Amino acid sequence: MSRRTLLDYAAQHYLTVPEYPWRRHPDYAVLRHTGNGRWYAVLMDVPAAKLGLAGSANVPLANIKAAPDLVQLLRVQTGFLPAYHMNKTHWLSVRLDGSVNEATVKTLLDGSFVLTQAV
């Protein structure tokens, strides 16, 4: 799944307009609930070396919230990494380079949206 496809999905299903809060990283996008302001995804391109990966290219990622047992299960699979700059127990970095299929990314985004809703 590409970054554009994920943003289009969030706009269609959750009426979310991405925010770009970091001057230093103008392409990093935050998806948040309109009501409570909580984040349910963060999209960024991170240098491979910062992720412990080989190469010098940037890796497109989405940080997504998930249940701790699911985070632990997925982190050992291809396409998933410990959350970059987020709580690694409750958040997961999902590669948006085609290594995780679109249906899985959408399901995880849907779950993150539910987990971050107001109680």
N, C-alpha and C positions, 0 to 999 in steps of 0.2 A: 504494500500500500504506500502510496506517495504522500508526502506532506499535504499537497493540494487536495488530494482525495479525502484525507482525514479532515481537513478544514471544511471542505464542502459538506461532508457527512455531519459534522458538528453544527454547521449553519442550518442544514435541513432538518435535523432531528431535534436539536436543542436551541435553535435560534441564537446560537452563540457567535458573536463577532470577536475574533482574536484581539487581544491587547498586546502591545509591544512595550513593556515597561522599562527595559534596560537600554540606556543610551549607549553603553559599551557594546551591547549585543543587539543591534536593531532588528535582526531577523528572528530572535527568540520570541516565540509567541506563547501567551498564556490563555487557556480556555477556562472561563470561570462561570459559575452560576450567576444569572442576572439577579436573583433574589437575595442570596446570602453572601455573594462575592467569593465563595470558596472556589479554589482551583480544582479542576478535575483532570487537567492535562497541561503539560508544558512541552512545547516543541522547540527543538534546537538542533544545531549542527555542531558537533563536538569533535575536536581533533582525536584521531584514533589513539594516539599515544596517551592521552588523558584517560582513556577508557581501558588501557592495558592491552590494546590491540596493535597489531603490526601495521606499518604504513604511516603515511603523513597526511592522508586525505581526511576530510571531515566526514563524520558519520551522522546521518540524519536520525534523530531519536524523538520519541514521545515518552515522557515520564507520565505514568498512569498509576493511579492508586488501585490496590487490590488487597484482598484478604491475605494476611501473613502466610498462611499455608500455601496459597496459590503463588505468591511471590517466590517462596522457597522452591516450589516445584518447577516453576518456569525458568528461574535463573540458571538452571543447569542445561537448558535447551538452547539450541541454535537460535540466534536472533534476539535473545533476551540478555540483559546485563543488570547488575546492581544499579539502582537509581542514581543517576548523576546529580549530585548536589541536593539530594532529597533523603528523607528517612528511608533507609534500605530495608526496613521491616515491612513498611506499609506501601512503598512505592517501588516501581519497576521501570527500567528503561527498555523500551521496545524499539528495535531497529526498524526504520522506515526505508529500507533499501531492498525490499523484496524478500528478505530472509524469513519474514513472518507473513503468512497469508492474510489477505484483506479481511476475511470473515473473522479470523481470530482477533485482529486489531480492533475491529468494530465491536466485537463482543466484550473485549477488555475495556474499551472506551465507555461502552454502555454501563458496565459494572462500576467503573470509576465515577461516572456521573451519579449513580444511585448511592454509592458509598459516601459521597461528599454532599449529598442533599441535607438540608436542615432537618433536624429531628423534631 
